[in-house]
Amino acid sequence: MSRWKALPAELDPRARHLVVSLRRLKDHSGLSMRQLAAKTGYSTSSWERYLGGRSLPPKEAVEAVAAVAGEDPTRLLALWEVASAACAGQPAGTAAADGTPPEVPPEAPARHRPARALIVTGVAAFVLVVASAAVLVARFAGDDEGRARPPAVSSAAPAGAAASPTVMSYTCRVERVGGQWFAGLSRTQDAILATGQAGAQVAEAQCLLRRAGFPPGDIDGIYGPRTERAVQRLQRKAGLVVDGIVGPHTWGALRG
């Protein structure tokens, strides 16, 4: 398993999500950086920039790494579209303020994309809507398993009154099993969690952070700023790379 360097602090969370997913795919493929370069046709230095968060990979590179790893590229391409839209206002790899076209890496020739800005905006909006729907389904599914319990809404509310937003609440059932800590919400050892994600795996990490003495705030299954700061404090104490992202090494520290 690779020991990745921390991503740049100024990296947009949407671009960070893409990079984390690409890192995880490379780790699961078992390929070295040199082997990945040979199989995808992109140089080793290019992959170091892409996986280091210093440059947004071209769409073709994302498709290539998915093909090498034997993965369906649909999800990665959706993340790439969102990250591309997020980076639109940044100087590197995007259009400049005066309308100068972006610099394209030599190994990925530019393609003519009519109305690209409108297409990217539409795809990004669609992905965000789908992601929000998936989070809601996951939360209500967790309720059927007894893991997430939304508060009861009174039926006596006056007609026409706006319903208050539902706040999820998870119950931590921390126990030691086989020399590892579990909170009863997920048994994952390698799920990648970062800012903006939500669900039972996030709640599991929050419970274990609280047990370890790094309170993340409410156990609500939402990976927000307080959870990220708690993860960073744990990583710093455990001698890990302090990037605020929960990966295999951080899970090891939480469960150990």
N, C-alpha and C positions, 0 to 999 in steps of 0.2 A: 504494500500500500504506500503510495507516494506521500511524502511529507511536504505539502504545498506551502509556499510562502503566503503571507497575508496579502489580501487584495488591497489595492489603493483605497484609502479612506474616502476619497472623493468620488469613487465609482458609484454610478447610479444603481439603486437596488434592483432595477429591472435588468440592467446589464450584468450585475453581480449574479442574479439568478441563472442567467444563461451560462456564465463562466463556471459556476458551481456544478451545473448539470453536465457540462462538457468535461470537467475534471473527473466527475464521478464515472462517466462513460469510459474515459481513458483508463481509469483505475480498474474497472471491471473487465476491460479488454485484455489487461495484462501486458500491454505493449509499452516499450520504452519510448521516449520522445523521438529517438532516431528511427525506430521501427514505424511509429505513427507517421512520421514524415515520408518514409519510403512508400507506405501503403496508400497515402492520401494524395501524394504529389505536391504537398506544401512543405516548405523547408522547416528544419528544426527550429531555426530562429523565429520563423513565423508562428509556429505553435507555442513557442515560449512567450511571445507577445500576446497571443490570443488567450492562452490559459493563465497568463499573469495579470489579465485585466488591463493591459496597456493598449490594446488595439481590438476593435470589434472584428471578429472573423468574417470573411465574406460568406454569403449564403451557400456557395458551392462547397466551402470547407466544412460547414456544418453538415451538409448532405453526405460528404465524403466520410467523415468520422462516424456517422450513423451507419453507413453501409459497411465500413470496416468492422464495427462492433456488432453488426447483425441486428440493429435496432430500427424500429419504425421511425423515420425522421419527422413525422407530423408534429409531435409535441416540441421537438427542438426547433423546428422551423417557426412555429408559433412564438416561442420564446425569442427567437432571433428577430422576428418582426417587431415585437414589443421593445426589445433592447435597441433596435435600429431607430425606432421612433423616439425613444428616450434620449439617444445620443445625438439627435438631429441638431441640437443647439450647441454642441461641443466642437472645438476646433479640429480635433483629430478624426480623420476618416469620414467627415461630413461636410456639407456645403458651408462655405464661409459666409459671413454676414453680407458681403458684397455680391453674392450669387455665384462665386467661383465654384466650379464643379469639384466634388471631393476627389482626393487622391486615392486611386485604386491600387491595391497591392499588385505587383507584377505578375504573380502566378494566378490571379483571378481577373481576367479581362472584363471590362465593363460591358454591361448589356443595356440596350435601350429599353427603358421602362416608361411608357406613357402614363402620365398622371400618377406617378409613383407616390407622391405625397398623399393623394386621396386614397390610394389603395392601402398604404401603410396605416393611415389613420383608421380606415374602416376595419382592417384586420385586427389592429390593436384593440379597438372598441369591442369587436366580437369576442376576442380572446378573454378580455376582462369580464365580459358578461358571462361567458361559459365558466370561467374560473369561480366567479361569485356563486353561480348556481351550484357548482360542484361542492363548494364549501358548505352551503346550506344543506345539501343532500347528505353530506358526510356527518354534519352535526346532528340532524334529525335521525339519521341511521344510528348514530352513537347513542341516542336516547332510548332506542329499542333494546339495546344491549345493557342498559342500566349504567352507562358510563357518563353520559351528559344529561343533565336535568335542567331544562329551562324553567324559570319561575312561572307559576300559574298566573294567567291573566284573568282578572275579575270580569265576570259576565255582566256585572251591574254598572259598567261604565256608561255614562250618558250617551244617548244617540248622537252621532256626528262627531264625537270626541276622537282625536287621533290616537291610534294604539301606540304605546311606548315600545321602543325597540327591544327585542329579546336579547338578553345577555346570557351566554352559555356559562355553565358552571360544572366543573369536573371534580370528582372526589378522589383524593389520593389515598390509596391503600398500600402504603409502602411496606415491603417485606423483603427479607434476605433469602434468596433462593440460589442454591448452588454456588455460594460465594459472591453473588451479584445482587444489586438492589433493583427492585421492580416496584412500580406504583400501580400496577393493575390496569393500565390504559393501553400499553403497547409493549411488545417484547423486542422491538427492533434494536439492532446493534450497529446499523450503518446508514440509516436514513439521513439524507442531507436536509437540514432545516436552516432557514434564513429569514430575514425580515420580510414580512408580508404573508408568510404562510400561516395556515391554521389547521386545527384538527387534533385528534387524539394523540398523535405522536408529539406534537408541540406540548400538549398538556402533560404527557409523560415526562418530557424534559423539564418542564416547570416544577413538577412535583419533586424530581430528583435534585434540582437546583436548590429548592427550599430545604430538602433533607440535608444537603451538603453545607448549608449555611450561607447560601447566596440567594436570598429571596427575590423572585422575579415579579412580585406583585400578585395580582389575582390569578388563580389557576383557571384561565378562561380559554386556553387552547389557541391563543392568538400570539404570534411571534412579533411583539412590538419592541419599542426602544428599551423598556425596563428589562424584558427578557434578554435582549441582546447584551445589555450592560452586565447582567448577572452571568451570562455565558463568558464574557470577556474576563470577568473577575475569576471565574473558575479556571479558565485556560491559563491565566497568568499564574495562579497558584500551582497548577499542575505542570507548569513548564512547557505548555503547548504553544503553537502559533496563535497569537491573539488576533483573531479575525471576526469574532462574534458569530461564527457559523458552526452549527453542530454537525459534525461528521463522525466517522468511525473512532478517531482518537478521543474526541470529546465525549462520545458515548461511553468509551472505556473508562474515562475519568468519572463520569456520572454513575456508572454501574459498579465500579470497582470499590 
